[in-house]
Amino acid sequence: MPRPDPRRPREGQLGLFEKQAVKEPDMVLRGRHSEAMDRAIIAAQDQDGLAAMDEGLETVLRAGAWALDSFESQNKPYGPTKIIDQMVAALREARMTPDSRDVATDDEIKELLHGLGPSTPSDSTPSHAQG
């Protein structure tokens, strides 16, 4: 019997990273975490938070949500503790957390100010005369 190709997706993996995974009997591929992540990704795309070049990051987020669904369906309460920190870090990278969105706003303000032109030394001196 020939060895299976290790790079070929195995049973249950084909729909893992697709936008709509195919449900298989007796196997939970899409749960509440996956659905919430899909809604969050769509909202980020609608607000121009995620571009087409961010699809790799989107797959990481979807895989993490799937893992949370998997842990939940298998009643493994300690499983999520292994990936929560990484998921939050990935959400921060995608600027999908409240604090990272604030940083994005700050970055946009800095870019706007930078676009107005460099400040001159006379701009930073007080306008009142000391006497």
DAKABEL-V33587 format. One record per pair of residues at least 6 apart in sequence whose ideal C-beta (glycine too) atoms are under 6 Angstrom apart, sorted by the first residue. I is the first residue (numbers start at 1). J is the second residue. D is the distance in whole Angstrom. If there is no record, write none. Layout:
i = <I	I>
j = <J	J>
d = <D	D>
This chain:
i = <12	15	15	17	21	21	28	28	31	33	33	33	34	34	34	37	37	37	40	41	44	44	49	57	60	61	64	64	67	68	71	71	91	92	95	95>
j = <27	21	22	59	29	30	69	73	69	65	68	69	65	66	69	61	62	65	96	58	50	96	95	94	90	90	83	87	83	80	79	80	97	100	101	104>
d = <6	3	4	5	4	5	6	4	3	4	4	5	5	6	5	6	6	4	6	6	4	5	6	5	5	6	6	4	6	6	3	5	5	5	6	5>
